[in-house]
């Protein structure tokens, strides 16, 4: 079941078309990557889902029904531009924001204390927000975003400003939220993060959706039958024999001997290649080269210029 469907969403500001009949389907309990270069229209779509602005045309379906104002109670939104009140104390502000989301003060205080300990920021409870580092402030905003356990969470560049350790901490918490049944829309420029945690993605460029689907299926659809082999030859002329019988795209010295990229078009050819190699070389590694999401991102956006 899709928890969120954006159907043919169009939005224009003055003479600029921010979204042009964009449709996405977000499966329930998935982590859905919303990707695209700067200015593509991602933030506009996020703002429409959060009812900060309205589409010129199209409809958003949330949990099986047209999106309604009260649905905001079931959505948690962490925008790229953070927005804490700098002069308020961290604990006081966190309690205030939690109560806005419907939690009682007692329940909010208990949950916040637990999360502050988990994120190792309990000593900042009585500090003012302006005393926090950017990373500390982001941890606070992440906590108040997820505290009311919304059905849908939207994170816009959630790792911006985090060091690798805290980035890993946040990734693990996002994965835990998914295991508990939350659906996550995850907007980022970091393609390695997409491969690590996203099930599905949509790629928006120049106001249009140009790609959507499961990450694994998209990567497999862009593979080109290229294989990497690392080996040490037994006979000096073995590499020349390979080149005569197979399509060697590139080859270079490697610390373990030789590294070659070969294009093999059928299962039989893969078998023949491996058989020839094992007879004449010590094989260290053999793997199919499946393009990364970063490579696919660059290719699709470049082709769409």
N, C-alpha and C positions, 0 to 999 in steps of 0.2 A: 504494500500500500504506500502511496505517496502522501506524505504529510503536508507537502507544500507543492502547489502547481501555480506557476506564473504563466499565463496564457496570453500570448500576443501583446506583450506590454510595450507601449510606445510612450515616450516622454520627450517633449521639446521645451527648451529654454530659449526664449527670444528666437534667434535664427539657428540655434544649435540643436540638432537631433541627438539627444543623449542616449535614447534606446529606440531601436527600430524593430517593432514586432518580435520582441525577445520572449521566448518560451523556455522554461526549465521545469523539470520534474525532480523533486527531492524525495528519495525514498525514506520511509520512517526508519529511525535508528541507524541512519547512515552518517558518515562524515563526508560532506559534499564540498568540493573545492570550487570556489568561484574565482576564475582566473582571467587575467587580461592585463595589457600594459596600462600605464597611467592614462586616464582620460577615456578609457574604453566604455565606461558606463556601469561598472560594478557597483560603485557607491550609490549611484542613482537607484539601481534595482534594490539594493539593501534598504535605502530610505523609503522606498515604496512599500516593501514588505513590512517595515516598522511603522507604516502609516505616518511618517514624518512629512511625506508629500504624496500626492495622488497621481496615478497615471493619466495621460490624456485619453488613452484607450486601452482595452485589455482588462483582464480580471485576474485576481489572486485568489486561489482556493487554499484555505488552511484547514487541515483536519477534516476534509470532506465537505466544507461549506465555504461560501464566499467570505472573505476576510471581513471581520467586524471590528469596531473600535475596542470592544472589551477583550479581543484576542491578544491585545498587547500584554495582558496579565500572564499569558502562556509563552511569551517570547522574551528571551534575554539577549541584550544587545551590547556588545563591547565595541564602540567605534574606534577608528584609528586615531582620531583626535580625542584625547582623554579629557574628562571634564569634572574633576573634583574641586570642591570649594577650598581654596588654599588656606584660608584663615581658620577653618574649623578643625577640631581635633579629629584624628583618624577614627577612633572608636565611635565618637558621637555621630560623625557623618555616616559611617557604615550602618549604625543602628537606624538612622533616619531613612536611608535609602532602602534598607531591608523592610522597614515598616510600610514604605510606599508600595512595595511589592506584595503586601498583604500578611507579612509575618507579625506575630505578636512581639512585643519588646523583649519578653523573657525568652521566647524561642529564638529570636534573632540573636540575642546576646550569647546564648549557649552555642549556637552554630558558628557564629563569628569567632568566638574564642577558640573553638576546635580548628577552624580553618587558619586562623592566625598562627596557631602553634604548628600546624602542618607546614605552613609556608615560612615559618621561623621569623615572623614579624610581630610576635606578641609584645615585645618591648616598645613597640611604636604606637600602642593603643592610645596613649595620652599625648602623643606628639601632634603638632599641627601638620597638615598636609604639605605645607610649603617647606617643611624640614625633610621630607622624603626625597630619596633619589628617584629618578624616572622609573627604574625597575621596581622599587618598593611601591610606588604609586600604582603601577600597572598590576601588581599582585593584589592590591586592595580592590581595584576596579574589577579584576577578574572574579574575585570572591563575591562581591556584591551583585555581579551579573548572574552568577549561577546559584546563588543562595536559595532562591525560591523554587528551585528545581523545575524550570520551564520545560515544556515539550520541545521547543525549538530554541537553539542557541546560535547567535550570529556573532562571529569573531572577525573583525576587520583588522588584518595585520597584527595578530595578538603577540607575536614574538619580537616586534619592533623594540629595540633598545635592550633586549635581554642578552645576558652572557650565555655561553653554551650550557652551563649547568642548570640555570633557571629555565632556559628554553626546553631542555629535556624534562624538567619538572612539570612544566605546563603541558607539554605533549602527552605525558603520562596521565595527567588529570583529564585532558580532553578525551583520551581513549577510555578512561574509567567512566566518564559521563556517558559515552556511547554504550558501554556495557550495561549501564544502569537504565538504558532505554531512551536517552536523550538523542535528538537529531541535531547535528551541527552543520551550519553553513560556515565555511572557512575561507576567507578571502586573503590571499597572500601573493607575493612575488617570489617567494622562496620555493622553488620547484622540488628541492630535496625533501622539504617538509610535506609536500603534496604526496610524493611517492611513499613516504613513511606512514601517513595516517589517513589519507583520503581513500574512500571506496569509489566515489564517482566525482566527475568534474564537468564543468561547463566553461568553455573559453569564449570570452566576449572580446571583440576587437572592432573599433570604429562603430560602436553602437549596435553591432549585430552579433548574434551567437554564431560562432563558426565551428564549434565542436562540442559534443556532449556525449557522455557514456561512462561505463565502468573504466577505471584506470587500467586494470589488467587487460581488458579487451582493446582499449585504445592503443596501448603500447604494442600489443601483439599485431594489431592491424597495420602498424607502421614499420614492422620489421622487414628486412630486405634479404633474408637468407644469408647473412654474413656471419661467419664464425671466427673466433679468435683461437689460435693454437700457439702454445708455448712449448718448445721442445729442444732437445739437444741431439744433433745428428750423430749417427754412428759412421756413416759414409759421407765424405766431403761433398760429393756431387748430389746428395739427396735432395737439397732444396731445388736444384735445377730440374731434377726429375719431377718434383711436385709441380713446379711452374709449367712444365710441358704438358702435364695431364689434368691440371685443375686451374681454376681462375683465381690466381693469387692477386689480390687487390693491392696489398702493401706488405712489406717485410722489413724488419730491422733487428739489429742485435738486441739481446735482452740479457739481464744478469743471469738467467737460467739457461741461456743458449740463444735461441732465435724466437722471435715473435712474428707471426704472420696473420694476416686477415685474408680469408678465402671465402669466395661466394660459392655455395653449394645449393643446387636448386631442387634436389629430390632426396628422399630418405635413402634411396639406393646409393646416391653419390656420397652422402654423408658416411654410409657404411664403408664404401670403397676407399674414401679418403682416410678414415680412421684405420682401416686395415693396412693400407700402404704405409701410414705413418708408424704404426706400432711395429711393423717389420723392420723399419730402418732408422728408428729414432727412439730416444727416451722421452716419453710424453709427460710434461708437467701439468698442463692445463688445456682443456678444450671446452669451449662454451659458445652458445649462440649469442650474438650481440643484439640485444633488444634495445631500441632507442629509449633514452630517458625522457621524462616529461619535459625537462628543460629543452632538449633537442626538438621535441615535437612542438612545444610552445614557439620556439624561434622559427621553425619551418612554417607553421601555420600562419603566424603573424606576418612573416616576410612575404609569403605567397598572397596574403590578403591586402597588401599595400595598394 
